[in-house]
Amino acid sequence: LELGHTMAEAVREDAMAVLRRDPACETLLEVVMFMKGFLSLVIHRAARRAWKPDTTGSTVKGTRFVALLLQSHASSAFGVDIHPAAQIGAGVMIDHATGVVVGETATVGDGTTILHGVTLGGTGKESGDRHPKVGKDVLIGAGTKILGNIFVGDRAKIGAGSVVLRPIPTGATAVGAPAKIIG
């Protein structure tokens, strides 16, 4: 499941999100054929299905290999690097896609929009659960870096080029490096 959705539901909602939110996209056929953010999410969802832990919590070797291979191909083809273990909700749009990085323990809620050059990464100082948790219906502007195991609340807006190192409350708008709440 993709944060409570089947893979098919998530892919369908992703495609419809792109069609609704991207003014440059006129048809569903354009979405499924040419939108690299959408295509990278489809590949991620397939990789996530292959990323199955065994009863000890370790990933089964053969499926781990398949998941990492899919991730590698998506990264090469689309410039999007989403770890197979990252959890991404449905109705997510990655616009322009190039340069997007989503770390292993990151989560992205339903309805979120991610623009190009975004990193949901660790700080390099910790292990384990070390990546951001992004709520539902969040807008993450181009070039934004959200680092560490912090929470970005539902309906938050993060301005382009921001560096987020602290939690962002629900409905807040944050901008700058380091990011500050402005609304």
Order of alpha helices (4+ residues) and beta strands (2+ residues): alpha-alpha-alpha-alpha-beta-beta-beta-beta-beta-beta-beta-beta-beta-beta-beta-beta-beta-beta-beta
